[in-house]
Amino acid sequence: MKKNAFLTFIFACIPGAGQMYYGYMKRGLSMITFFCLFIMAGTLVDVLVVGSVIVWMYSFFDTFNLRAQIGAGTAPQD
């Protein structure tokens, strides 16, 4: 099933939502959880906010990587 490219971009901007959009619920939930944990921990130790940026970037690019793998038929299991 082909997914909308615009919606893929919009969901990729939200950590974990892009993975969930492509049916990878466990991977998406873990991304959201890590992102929220880094945000909450960042309120106590400012340097940990950098972790949330790293998780956001990983999630963003992982969404497009999953899209390419699904298109090539080499996508891993969730």
mmCIF file of the N, C-alpha and C atoms, coordinates in Angstrom:
data_MODEL
# 
_entry.id   MODEL 
# 
loop_
_atom_site.group_PDB 
_atom_site.id 
_atom_site.type_symbol 
_atom_site.label_atom_id 
_atom_site.label_alt_id 
_atom_site.label_comp_id 
_atom_site.label_asym_id 
_atom_site.label_entity_id 
_atom_site.label_seq_id 
_atom_site.pdbx_PDB_ins_code 
_atom_site.Cartn_x 
_atom_site.Cartn_y 
_atom_site.Cartn_z 
_atom_site.occupancy 
_atom_site.B_iso_or_equiv 
_atom_site.pdbx_formal_charge 
_atom_site.auth_seq_id 
_atom_site.auth_comp_id 
_atom_site.auth_asym_id 
_atom_site.auth_atom_id 
_atom_site.pdbx_PDB_model_num 
ATOM 1   N N  . MET A 1 1  ? 0.843  -1.179 0.000  1.00 0.00 ? 1  MET A N  1 
ATOM 2   C CA . MET A 1 1  ? 0.000  0.000  0.000  1.00 0.00 ? 1  MET A CA 1 
ATOM 3   C C  . MET A 1 1  ? 0.888  1.242  0.000  1.00 0.00 ? 1  MET A C  1 
ATOM 4   N N  . LYS A 1 2  ? 0.687  2.099  -0.963 1.00 0.00 ? 2  LYS A N  1 
ATOM 5   C CA . LYS A 1 2  ? 1.495  3.305  -1.088 1.00 0.00 ? 2  LYS A CA 1 
ATOM 6   C C  . LYS A 1 2  ? 0.967  4.375  -0.137 1.00 0.00 ? 2  LYS A C  1 
ATOM 7   N N  . LYS A 1 3  ? 1.892  4.995  0.578  1.00 0.00 ? 3  LYS A N  1 
ATOM 8   C CA . LYS A 1 3  ? 1.540  6.043  1.536  1.00 0.00 ? 3  LYS A CA 1 
ATOM 9   C C  . LYS A 1 3  ? 1.781  7.410  0.908  1.00 0.00 ? 3  LYS A C  1 
ATOM 10  N N  . ASN A 1 4  ? 1.060  8.397  1.393  1.00 0.00 ? 4  ASN A N  1 
ATOM 11  C CA . ASN A 1 4  ? 1.149  9.764  0.921  1.00 0.00 ? 4  ASN A CA 1 
ATOM 12  C C  . ASN A 1 4  ? 2.479  10.381 1.359  1.00 0.00 ? 4  ASN A C  1 
ATOM 13  N N  . ALA A 1 5  ? 3.225  10.976 0.435  1.00 0.00 ? 5  ALA A N  1 
ATOM 14  C CA . ALA A 1 5  ? 4.539  11.557 0.734  1.00 0.00 ? 5  ALA A CA 1 
ATOM 15  C C  . ALA A 1 5  ? 4.415  12.772 1.650  1.00 0.00 ? 5  ALA A C  1 
ATOM 16  N N  . PHE A 1 6  ? 3.373  13.567 1.476  1.00 0.00 ? 6  PHE A N  1 
ATOM 17  C CA . PHE A 1 6  ? 3.190  14.741 2.329  1.00 0.00 ? 6  PHE A CA 1 
ATOM 18  C C  . PHE A 1 6  ? 2.909  14.324 3.763  1.00 0.00 ? 6  PHE A C  1 
ATOM 19  N N  . LEU A 1 7  ? 2.034  13.334 3.939  1.00 0.00 ? 7  LEU A N  1 
ATOM 20  C CA . LEU A 1 7  ? 1.745  12.850 5.288  1.00 0.00 ? 7  LEU A CA 1 
ATOM 21  C C  . LEU A 1 7  ? 2.963  12.186 5.915  1.00 0.00 ? 7  LEU A C  1 
ATOM 22  N N  . THR A 1 8  ? 3.764  11.526 5.107  1.00 0.00 ? 8  THR A N  1 
ATOM 23  C CA . THR A 1 8  ? 4.997  10.933 5.616  1.00 0.00 ? 8  THR A CA 1 
ATOM 24  C C  . THR A 1 8  ? 5.900  12.018 6.188  1.00 0.00 ? 8  THR A C  1 
ATOM 25  N N  . PHE A 1 9  ? 6.041  13.126 5.478  1.00 0.00 ? 9  PHE A N  1 
ATOM 26  C CA . PHE A 1 9  ? 6.870  14.224 5.970  1.00 0.00 ? 9  PHE A CA 1 
ATOM 27  C C  . PHE A 1 9  ? 6.302  14.814 7.255  1.00 0.00 ? 9  PHE A C  1 
ATOM 28  N N  . ILE A 1 10 ? 5.001  15.033 7.297  1.00 0.00 ? 10 ILE A N  1 
ATOM 29  C CA . ILE A 1 10 ? 4.371  15.610 8.486  1.00 0.00 ? 10 ILE A CA 1 
ATOM 30  C C  . ILE A 1 10 ? 4.557  14.690 9.684  1.00 0.00 ? 10 ILE A C  1 
ATOM 31  N N  . PHE A 1 11 ? 4.298  13.390 9.500  1.00 0.00 ? 11 PHE A N  1 
ATOM 32  C CA . PHE A 1 11 ? 4.451  12.450 10.602 1.00 0.00 ? 11 PHE A CA 1 
ATOM 33  C C  . PHE A 1 11 ? 5.913  12.247 10.978 1.00 0.00 ? 11 PHE A C  1 
ATOM 34  N N  . ALA A 1 12 ? 6.833  12.405 10.038 1.00 0.00 ? 12 ALA A N  1 
ATOM 35  C CA . ALA A 1 12 ? 8.263  12.268 10.339 1.00 0.00 ? 12 ALA A CA 1 
ATOM 36  C C  . ALA A 1 12 ? 8.741  13.392 11.251 1.00 0.00 ? 12 ALA A C  1 
ATOM 37  N N  . CYS A 1 13 ? 8.063  14.517 11.226 1.00 0.00 ? 13 CYS A N  1 
ATOM 38  C CA . CYS A 1 13 ? 8.442  15.637 12.088 1.00 0.00 ? 13 CYS A CA 1 
ATOM 39  C C  . CYS A 1 13 ? 8.075  15.411 13.550 1.00 0.00 ? 13 CYS A C  1 
ATOM 40  N N  . ILE A 1 14 ? 7.226  14.431 13.823 1.00 0.00 ? 14 ILE A N  1 
ATOM 41  C CA . ILE A 1 14 ? 6.833  14.086 15.187 1.00 0.00 ? 14 ILE A CA 1 
ATOM 42  C C  . ILE A 1 14 ? 7.525  12.775 15.540 1.00 0.00 ? 14 ILE A C  1 
ATOM 43  N N  . PRO A 1 15 ? 8.390  12.776 16.549 1.00 0.00 ? 15 PRO A N  1 
ATOM 44  C CA . PRO A 1 15 ? 9.139  11.552 16.868 1.00 0.00 ? 15 PRO A CA 1 
ATOM 45  C C  . PRO A 1 15 ? 8.222  10.352 17.117 1.00 0.00 ? 15 PRO A C  1 
ATOM 46  N N  . GLY A 1 16 ? 8.422  9.308  16.346 1.00 0.00 ? 16 GLY A N  1 
ATOM 47  C CA . GLY A 1 16 ? 7.654  8.077  16.501 1.00 0.00 ? 16 GLY A CA 1 
ATOM 48  C C  . GLY A 1 16 ? 6.404  7.993  15.643 1.00 0.00 ? 16 GLY A C  1 
ATOM 49  N N  . ALA A 1 17 ? 5.865  9.110  15.244 1.00 0.00 ? 17 ALA A N  1 
ATOM 50  C CA . ALA A 1 17 ? 4.625  9.099  14.468 1.00 0.00 ? 17 ALA A CA 1 
ATOM 51  C C  . ALA A 1 17 ? 4.838  8.549  13.058 1.00 0.00 ? 17 ALA A C  1 
ATOM 52  N N  . GLY A 1 18 ? 5.981  8.824  12.480 1.00 0.00 ? 18 GLY A N  1 
ATOM 53  C CA . GLY A 1 18 ? 6.280  8.310  11.141 1.00 0.00 ? 18 GLY A CA 1 
ATOM 54  C C  . GLY A 1 18 ? 6.388  6.801  11.135 1.00 0.00 ? 18 GLY A C  1 
ATOM 55  N N  . GLN A 1 19 ? 7.014  6.251  12.160 1.00 0.00 ? 19 GLN A N  1 
ATOM 56  C CA . GLN A 1 19 ? 7.116  4.798  12.266 1.00 0.00 ? 19 GLN A CA 1 
ATOM 57  C C  . GLN A 1 19 ? 5.738  4.177  12.446 1.00 0.00 ? 19 GLN A C  1 
ATOM 58  N N  . MET A 1 20 ? 4.915  4.805  13.262 1.00 0.00 ? 20 MET A N  1 
ATOM 59  C CA . MET A 1 20 ? 3.554  4.300  13.472 1.00 0.00 ? 20 MET A CA 1 
ATOM 60  C C  . MET A 1 20 ? 2.725  4.407  12.197 1.00 0.00 ? 20 MET A C  1 
ATOM 61  N N  . TYR A 1 21 ? 2.951  5.453  11.411 1.00 0.00 ? 21 TYR A N  1 
ATOM 62  C CA . TYR A 1 21 ? 2.233  5.629  10.160 1.00 0.00 ? 21 TYR A CA 1 
ATOM 63  C C  . TYR A 1 21 ? 2.514  4.479  9.199  1.00 0.00 ? 21 TYR A C  1 
ATOM 64  N N  . TYR A 1 22 ? 3.721  3.944  9.263  1.00 0.00 ? 22 TYR A N  1 
ATOM 65  C CA . TYR A 1 22 ? 4.084  2.817  8.410  1.00 0.00 ? 22 TYR A CA 1 
ATOM 66  C C  . TYR A 1 22 ? 3.849  1.463  9.071  1.00 0.00 ? 22 TYR A C  1 
ATOM 67  N N  . GLY A 1 23 ? 3.216  1.453  10.242 1.00 0.00 ? 23 GLY A N  1 
ATOM 68  C CA . GLY A 1 23 ? 2.817  0.205  10.874 1.00 0.00 ? 23 GLY A CA 1 
ATOM 69  C C  . GLY A 1 23 ? 3.804  -0.362 11.869 1.00 0.00 ? 23 GLY A C  1 
ATOM 70  N N  . TYR A 1 24 ? 4.842  0.365  12.192 1.00 0.00 ? 24 TYR A N  1 
ATOM 71  C CA . TYR A 1 24 ? 5.836  -0.078 13.167 1.00 0.00 ? 24 TYR A CA 1 
ATOM 72  C C  . TYR A 1 24 ? 5.496  0.528  14.529 1.00 0.00 ? 24 TYR A C  1 
ATOM 73  N N  . MET A 1 25 ? 4.499  -0.051 15.178 1.00 0.00 ? 25 MET A N  1 
ATOM 74  C CA . MET A 1 25 ? 3.971  0.505  16.424 1.00 0.00 ? 25 MET A CA 1 
ATOM 75  C C  . MET A 1 25 ? 4.979  0.432  17.569 1.00 0.00 ? 25 MET A C  1 
ATOM 76  N N  . LYS A 1 26 ? 5.660  -0.690 17.717 1.00 0.00 ? 26 LYS A N  1 
ATOM 77  C CA . LYS A 1 26 ? 6.627  -0.821 18.816 1.00 0.00 ? 26 LYS A CA 1 
ATOM 78  C C  . LYS A 1 26 ? 7.778  0.161  18.648 1.00 0.00 ? 26 LYS A C  1 
ATOM 79  N N  . ARG A 1 27 ? 8.273  0.279  17.443 1.00 0.00 ? 27 ARG A N  1 
ATOM 80  C CA . ARG A 1 27 ? 9.384  1.201  17.171 1.00 0.00 ? 27 ARG A CA 1 
ATOM 81  C C  . ARG A 1 27 ? 8.936  2.641  17.398 1.00 0.00 ? 27 ARG A C  1 
ATOM 82  N N  . GLY A 1 28 ? 7.732  2.981  16.951 1.00 0.00 ? 28 GLY A N  1 
ATOM 83  C CA . GLY A 1 28 ? 7.222  4.335  17.141 1.00 0.00 ? 28 GLY A CA 1 
ATOM 84  C C  . GLY A 1 28 ? 6.993  4.672  18.601 1.00 0.00 ? 28 GLY A C  1 
ATOM 85  N N  . LEU A 1 29 ? 6.448  3.719  19.350 1.00 0.00 ? 29 LEU A N  1 
ATOM 86  C CA . LEU A 1 29 ? 6.209  3.951  20.768 1.00 0.00 ? 29 LEU A CA 1 
ATOM 87  C C  . LEU A 1 29 ? 7.521  4.125  21.532 1.00 0.00 ? 29 LEU A C  1 
ATOM 88  N N  . SER A 1 30 ? 8.525  3.367  21.152 1.00 0.00 ? 30 SER A N  1 
ATOM 89  C CA . SER A 1 30 ? 9.822  3.534  21.828 1.00 0.00 ? 30 SER A CA 1 
ATOM 90  C C  . SER A 1 30 ? 10.435 4.891  21.504 1.00 0.00 ? 30 SER A C  1 
ATOM 91  N N  . MET A 1 31 ? 10.259 5.368  20.276 1.00 0.00 ? 31 MET A N  1 
ATOM 92  C CA . MET A 1 31 ? 10.782 6.696  19.921 1.00 0.00 ? 31 MET A CA 1 
ATOM 93  C C  . MET A 1 31 ? 10.087 7.792  20.723 1.00 0.00 ? 31 MET A C  1 
ATOM 94  N N  . ILE A 1 32 ? 8.770  7.700  20.829 1.00 0.00 ? 32 ILE A N  1 
ATOM 95  C CA . ILE A 1 32 ? 8.024  8.698  21.594 1.00 0.00 ? 32 ILE A CA 1 
ATOM 96  C C  . ILE A 1 32 ? 8.439  8.658  23.060 1.00 0.00 ? 32 ILE A C  1 
ATOM 97  N N  . THR A 1 33 ? 8.598  7.446  23.593 1.00 0.00 ? 33 THR A N  1 
ATOM 98  C CA . THR A 1 33 ? 8.978  7.287  24.996 1.00 0.00 ? 33 THR A CA 1 
ATOM 99  C C  . THR A 1 33 ? 10.355 7.885  25.262 1.00 0.00 ? 33 THR A C  1 
ATOM 100 N N  . PHE A 1 34 ? 11.339 7.551  24.425 1.00 0.00 ? 34 PHE A N  1 
ATOM 101 C CA . PHE A 1 34 ? 12.678 8.104  24.613 1.00 0.00 ? 34 PHE A CA 1 
ATOM 102 C C  . PHE A 1 34 ? 12.679 9.618  24.482 1.00 0.00 ? 34 PHE A C  1 
ATOM 103 N N  . PHE A 1 35 ? 11.941 10.139 23.513 1.00 0.00 ? 35 PHE A N  1 
ATOM 104 C CA . PHE A 1 35 ? 11.883 11.583 23.321 1.00 0.00 ? 35 PHE A CA 1 
ATOM 105 C C  . PHE A 1 35 ? 11.309 12.269 24.564 1.00 0.00 ? 35 PHE A C  1 
ATOM 106 N N  . CYS A 1 36 ? 10.204 11.742 25.074 1.00 0.00 ? 36 CYS A N  1 
ATOM 107 C CA . CYS A 1 36 ? 9.582  12.339 26.261 1.00 0.00 ? 36 CYS A CA 1 
ATOM 108 C C  . CYS A 1 36 ? 10.472 12.213 27.494 1.00 0.00 ? 36 CYS A C  1 
ATOM 109 N N  . LEU A 1 37 ? 11.145 11.074 27.640 1.00 0.00 ? 37 LEU A N  1 
ATOM 110 C CA . LEU A 1 37 ? 12.059 10.904 28.778 1.00 0.00 ? 37 LEU A CA 1 
ATOM 111 C C  . LEU A 1 37 ? 13.209 11.896 28.725 1.00 0.00 ? 37 LEU A C  1 
ATOM 112 N N  . PHE A 1 38 ? 13.757 12.124 27.541 1.00 0.00 ? 38 PHE A N  1 
ATOM 113 C CA . PHE A 1 38 ? 14.843 13.100 27.425 1.00 0.00 ? 38 PHE A CA 1 
ATOM 114 C C  . PHE A 1 38 ? 14.347 14.517 27.694 1.00 0.00 ? 38 PHE A C  1 
ATOM 115 N N  . ILE A 1 39 ? 13.134 14.818 27.289 1.00 0.00 ? 39 ILE A N  1 
ATOM 116 C CA . ILE A 1 39 ? 12.576 16.147 27.574 1.00 0.00 ? 39 ILE A CA 1 
ATOM 117 C C  . ILE A 1 39 ? 12.379 16.313 29.080 1.00 0.00 ? 39 ILE A C  1 
ATOM 118 N N  . MET A 1 40 ? 11.802 15.294 29.722 1.00 0.00 ? 40 MET A N  1 
ATOM 119 C CA . MET A 1 40 ? 11.574 15.383 31.172 1.00 0.00 ? 40 MET A CA 1 
ATOM 120 C C  . MET A 1 40 ? 12.894 15.431 31.937 1.00 0.00 ? 40 MET A C  1 
ATOM 121 N N  . ALA A 1 41 ? 13.863 14.622 31.544 1.00 0.00 ? 41 ALA A N  1 
ATOM 122 C CA . ALA A 1 41 ? 15.166 14.635 32.201 1.00 0.00 ? 41 ALA A CA 1 
ATOM 123 C C  . ALA A 1 41 ? 15.893 15.938 31.917 1.00 0.00 ? 41 ALA A C  1 
ATOM 124 N N  . GLY A 1 42 ? 15.620 16.536 30.789 1.00 0.00 ? 42 GLY A N  1 
ATOM 125 C CA . GLY A 1 42 ? 16.241 17.809 30.433 1.00 0.00 ? 42 GLY A CA 1 
ATOM 126 C C  . GLY A 1 42 ? 15.790 18.958 31.310 1.00 0.00 ? 42 GLY A C  1 
ATOM 127 N N  . THR A 1 43 ? 14.645 18.817 31.966 1.00 0.00 ? 43 THR A N  1 
ATOM 128 C CA . THR A 1 43 ? 14.223 19.864 32.898 1.00 0.00 ? 43 THR A CA 1 
ATOM 129 C C  . THR A 1 43 ? 15.088 19.856 34.153 1.00 0.00 ? 43 THR A C  1 
ATOM 130 N N  . LEU A 1 44 ? 15.673 18.696 34.467 1.00 0.00 ? 44 LEU A N  1 
ATOM 131 C CA . LEU A 1 44 ? 16.549 18.597 35.640 1.00 0.00 ? 44 LEU A CA 1 
ATOM 132 C C  . LEU A 1 44 ? 18.009 18.864 35.286 1.00 0.00 ? 44 LEU A C  1 
ATOM 133 N N  . VAL A 1 45 ? 18.462 18.286 34.191 1.00 0.00 ? 45 VAL A N  1 
ATOM 134 C CA . VAL A 1 45 ? 19.840 18.446 33.736 1.00 0.00 ? 45 VAL A CA 1 
ATOM 135 C C  . VAL A 1 45 ? 19.775 18.956 32.292 1.00 0.00 ? 45 VAL A C  1 
ATOM 136 N N  . ASP A 1 46 ? 20.138 20.213 32.109 1.00 0.00 ? 46 ASP A N  1 
ATOM 137 C CA . ASP A 1 46 ? 19.952 20.874 30.819 1.00 0.00 ? 46 ASP A CA 1 
ATOM 138 C C  . ASP A 1 46 ? 20.637 20.172 29.654 1.00 0.00 ? 46 ASP A C  1 
ATOM 139 N N  . VAL A 1 47 ? 21.749 19.533 29.908 1.00 0.00 ? 47 VAL A N  1 
ATOM 140 C CA . VAL A 1 47 ? 22.507 18.897 28.828 1.00 0.00 ? 47 VAL A CA 1 
ATOM 141 C C  . VAL A 1 47 ? 21.736 17.728 28.203 1.00 0.00 ? 47 VAL A C  1 
ATOM 142 N N  . LEU A 1 48 ? 20.794 17.148 28.914 1.00 0.00 ? 48 LEU A N  1 
ATOM 143 C CA . LEU A 1 48 ? 20.050 16.009 28.385 1.00 0.00 ? 48 LEU A CA 1 
ATOM 144 C C  . LEU A 1 48 ? 19.033 16.397 27.315 1.00 0.00 ? 48 LEU A C  1 
ATOM 145 N N  . VAL A 1 49 ? 18.780 17.674 27.161 1.00 0.00 ? 49 VAL A N  1 
ATOM 146 C CA . VAL A 1 49 ? 17.896 18.122 26.082 1.00 0.00 ? 49 VAL A CA 1 
ATOM 147 C C  . VAL A 1 49 ? 18.520 17.801 24.734 1.00 0.00 ? 49 VAL A C  1 
ATOM 148 N N  . VAL A 1 50 ? 19.841 17.743 24.684 1.00 0.00 ? 50 VAL A N  1 
ATOM 149 C CA . VAL A 1 50 ? 20.534 17.368 23.449 1.00 0.00 ? 50 VAL A CA 1 
ATOM 150 C C  . VAL A 1 50 ? 20.118 15.952 23.031 1.00 0.00 ? 50 VAL A C  1 
ATOM 151 N N  . GLY A 1 51 ? 19.859 15.080 24.012 1.00 0.00 ? 51 GLY A N  1 
ATOM 152 C CA . GLY A 1 51 ? 19.394 13.724 23.710 1.00 0.00 ? 51 GLY A CA 1 
ATOM 153 C C  . GLY A 1 51 ? 18.072 13.730 22.982 1.00 0.00 ? 51 GLY A C  1 
ATOM 154 N N  . SER A 1 52 ? 17.198 14.653 23.329 1.00 0.00 ? 52 SER A N  1 
ATOM 155 C CA . SER A 1 52 ? 15.907 14.725 22.643 1.00 0.00 ? 52 SER A CA 1 
ATOM 156 C C  . SER A 1 52 ? 16.084 15.148 21.186 1.00 0.00 ? 52 SER A C  1 
ATOM 157 N N  . VAL A 1 53 ? 17.049 16.008 20.931 1.00 0.00 ? 53 VAL A N  1 
ATOM 158 C CA . VAL A 1 53 ? 17.337 16.419 19.550 1.00 0.00 ? 53 VAL A CA 1 
ATOM 159 C C  . VAL A 1 53 ? 17.878 15.233 18.757 1.00 0.00 ? 53 VAL A C  1 
ATOM 160 N N  . ILE A 1 54 ? 18.728 14.442 19.384 1.00 0.00 ? 54 ILE A N  1 
ATOM 161 C CA . ILE A 1 54 ? 19.284 13.266 18.714 1.00 0.00 ? 54 ILE A CA 1 
ATOM 162 C C  . ILE A 1 54 ? 18.187 12.258 18.411 1.00 0.00 ? 54 ILE A C  1 
ATOM 163 N N  . VAL A 1 55 ? 17.287 12.019 19.365 1.00 0.00 ? 55 VAL A N  1 
ATOM 164 C CA . VAL A 1 55 ? 16.176 11.089 19.136 1.00 0.00 ? 55 VAL A CA 1 
ATOM 165 C C  . VAL A 1 55 ? 15.271 11.617 18.033 1.00 0.00 ? 55 VAL A C  1 
ATOM 166 N N  . TRP A 1 56 ? 15.012 12.937 18.011 1.00 0.00 ? 56 TRP A N  1 
ATOM 167 C CA . TRP A 1 56 ? 14.160 13.511 16.968 1.00 0.00 ? 56 TRP A CA 1 
ATOM 168 C C  . TRP A 1 56 ? 14.797 13.316 15.588 1.00 0.00 ? 56 TRP A C  1 
ATOM 169 N N  . MET A 1 57 ? 16.094 13.582 15.486 1.00 0.00 ? 57 MET A N  1 
ATOM 170 C CA . MET A 1 57 ? 16.764 13.429 14.195 1.00 0.00 ? 57 MET A CA 1 
ATOM 171 C C  . MET A 1 57 ? 16.783 11.966 13.753 1.00 0.00 ? 57 MET A C  1 
ATOM 172 N N  . TYR A 1 58 ? 17.060 11.061 14.679 1.00 0.00 ? 58 TYR A N  1 
ATOM 173 C CA . TYR A 1 58 ? 17.064 9.642  14.342 1.00 0.00 ? 58 TYR A CA 1 
ATOM 174 C C  . TYR A 1 58 ? 15.680 9.207  13.869 1.00 0.00 ? 58 TYR A C  1 
ATOM 175 N N  . SER A 1 59 ? 14.650 9.646  14.572 1.00 0.00 ? 59 SER A N  1 
ATOM 176 C CA . SER A 1 59 ? 13.286 9.280  14.210 1.00 0.00 ? 59 SER A CA 1 
ATOM 177 C C  . SER A 1 59 ? 12.914 9.822  12.833 1.00 0.00 ? 59 SER A C  1 
ATOM 178 N N  . PHE A 1 60 ? 13.303 11.063 12.557 1.00 0.00 ? 60 PHE A N  1 
ATOM 179 C CA . PHE A 1 60 ? 12.991 11.693 11.273 1.00 0.00 ? 60 PHE A CA 1 
ATOM 180 C C  . PHE A 1 60 ? 13.592 10.907 10.119 1.00 0.00 ? 60 PHE A C  1 
ATOM 181 N N  . PHE A 1 61 ? 14.891 10.619 10.212 1.00 0.00 ? 61 PHE A N  1 
ATOM 182 C CA . PHE A 1 61 ? 15.563 9.926  9.119  1.00 0.00 ? 61 PHE A CA 1 
ATOM 183 C C  . PHE A 1 61 ? 15.202 8.445  9.069  1.00 0.00 ? 61 PHE A C  1 
ATOM 184 N N  . ASP A 1 62 ? 14.872 7.858  10.208 1.00 0.00 ? 62 ASP A N  1 
ATOM 185 C CA . ASP A 1 62 ? 14.453 6.465  10.229 1.00 0.00 ? 62 ASP A CA 1 
ATOM 186 C C  . ASP A 1 62 ? 13.130 6.277  9.500  1.00 0.00 ? 62 ASP A C  1 
ATOM 187 N N  . THR A 1 63 ? 12.254 7.266  9.575  1.00 0.00 ? 63 THR A N  1 
ATOM 188 C CA . THR A 1 63 ? 10.979 7.189  8.849  1.00 0.00 ? 63 THR A CA 1 
ATOM 189 C C  . THR A 1 63 ? 11.213 7.066  7.353  1.00 0.00 ? 63 THR A C  1 
ATOM 190 N N  . PHE A 1 64 ? 12.114 7.880  6.815  1.00 0.00 ? 64 PHE A N  1 
ATOM 191 C CA . PHE A 1 64 ? 12.381 7.827  5.381  1.00 0.00 ? 64 PHE A CA 1 
ATOM 192 C C  . PHE A 1 64 ? 13.174 6.580  4.999  1.00 0.00 ? 64 PHE A C  1 
ATOM 193 N N  . ASN A 1 65 ? 13.991 6.081  5.920  1.00 0.00 ? 65 ASN A N  1 
ATOM 194 C CA . ASN A 1 65 ? 14.696 4.833  5.685  1.00 0.00 ? 65 ASN A CA 1 
ATOM 195 C C  . ASN A 1 65 ? 13.700 3.664  5.633  1.00 0.00 ? 65 ASN A C  1 
ATOM 196 N N  . LEU A 1 66 ? 12.738 3.664  6.547  1.00 0.00 ? 66 LEU A N  1 
ATOM 197 C CA . LEU A 1 66 ? 11.698 2.632  6.517  1.00 0.00 ? 66 LEU A CA 1 
ATOM 198 C C  . LEU A 1 66 ? 10.900 2.696  5.220  1.00 0.00 ? 66 LEU A C  1 
ATOM 199 N N  . ARG A 1 67 ? 10.609 3.907  4.776  1.00 0.00 ? 67 ARG A N  1 
ATOM 200 C CA . ARG A 1 67 ? 9.863  4.081  3.528  1.00 0.00 ? 67 ARG A CA 1 
ATOM 201 C C  . ARG A 1 67 ? 10.615 3.455  2.359  1.00 0.00 ? 67 ARG A C  1 
ATOM 202 N N  . ALA A 1 68 ? 11.930 3.673  2.319  1.00 0.00 ? 68 ALA A N  1 
ATOM 203 C CA . ALA A 1 68 ? 12.742 3.110  1.241  1.00 0.00 ? 68 ALA A CA 1 
ATOM 204 C C  . ALA A 1 68 ? 12.820 1.590  1.350  1.00 0.00 ? 68 ALA A C  1 
ATOM 205 N N  . GLN A 1 69 ? 12.947 1.078  2.562  1.00 0.00 ? 69 GLN A N  1 
ATOM 206 C CA . GLN A 1 69 ? 13.011 -0.372 2.755  1.00 0.00 ? 69 GLN A CA 1 
ATOM 207 C C  . GLN A 1 69 ? 11.697 -1.044 2.397  1.00 0.00 ? 69 GLN A C  1 
ATOM 208 N N  . ILE A 1 70 ? 10.584 -0.423 2.753  1.00 0.00 ? 70 ILE A N  1 
ATOM 209 C CA . ILE A 1 70 ? 9.278  -0.986 2.399  1.00 0.00 ? 70 ILE A CA 1 
ATOM 210 C C  . ILE A 1 70 ? 9.110  -0.991 0.885  1.00 0.00 ? 70 ILE A C  1 
ATOM 211 N N  . GLY A 1 71 ? 9.540  0.079  0.232  1.00 0.00 ? 71 GLY A N  1 
ATOM 212 C CA . GLY A 1 71 ? 9.459  0.151  -1.220 1.00 0.00 ? 71 GLY A CA 1 
ATOM 213 C C  . GLY A 1 71 ? 10.318 -0.890 -1.913 1.00 0.00 ? 71 GLY A C  1 
ATOM 214 N N  . ALA A 1 72 ? 11.464 -1.210 -1.306 1.00 0.00 ? 72 ALA A N  1 
ATOM 215 C CA . ALA A 1 72 ? 12.363 -2.214 -1.889 1.00 0.00 ? 72 ALA A CA 1 
ATOM 216 C C  . ALA A 1 72 ? 11.995 -3.640 -1.473 1.00 0.00 ? 72 ALA A C  1 
ATOM 217 N N  . GLY A 1 73 ? 11.082 -3.759 -0.513 1.00 0.00 ? 73 GLY A N  1 
ATOM 218 C CA . GLY A 1 73 ? 10.675 -5.078 -0.038 1.00 0.00 ? 73 GLY A CA 1 
ATOM 219 C C  . GLY A 1 73 ? 11.644 -5.720 0.933  1.00 0.00 ? 73 GLY A C  1 
ATOM 220 N N  . THR A 1 74 ? 12.513 -4.902 1.545  1.00 0.00 ? 74 THR A N  1 
ATOM 221 C CA . THR A 1 74 ? 13.503 -5.429 2.487  1.00 0.00 ? 74 THR A CA 1 
ATOM 222 C C  . THR A 1 74 ? 13.264 -4.931 3.901  1.00 0.00 ? 74 THR A C  1 
ATOM 223 N N  . ALA A 1 75 ? 12.052 -4.531 4.215  1.00 0.00 ? 75 ALA A N  1 
ATOM 224 C CA . ALA A 1 75 ? 11.743 -3.961 5.520  1.00 0.00 ? 75 ALA A CA 1 
ATOM 225 C C  . ALA A 1 75 ? 11.806 -5.041 6.611  1.00 0.00 ? 75 ALA A C  1 
ATOM 226 N N  . PRO A 1 76 ? 12.379 -4.684 7.776  1.00 0.00 ? 76 PRO A N  1 
ATOM 227 C CA . PRO A 1 76 ? 12.459 -5.640 8.878  1.00 0.00 ? 76 PRO A CA 1 
ATOM 228 C C  . PRO A 1 76 ? 11.103 -5.781 9.586  1.00 0.00 ? 76 PRO A C  1 
ATOM 229 N N  . GLN A 1 77 ? 11.014 -6.767 10.432 1.00 0.00 ? 77 GLN A N  1 
ATOM 230 C CA . GLN A 1 77 ? 9.816  -6.953 11.239 1.00 0.00 ? 77 GLN A CA 1 
ATOM 231 C C  . GLN A 1 77 ? 9.829  -5.932 12.377 1.00 0.00 ? 77 GLN A C  1 
ATOM 232 N N  . ASP A 1 78 ? 8.657  -5.617 12.900 1.00 0.00 ? 78 ASP A N  1 
ATOM 233 C CA . ASP A 1 78 ? 8.553  -4.670 14.021 1.00 0.00 ? 78 ASP A CA 1 
ATOM 234 C C  . ASP A 1 78 ? 8.979  -5.339 15.308 1.00 0.00 ? 78 ASP A C  1 
# 
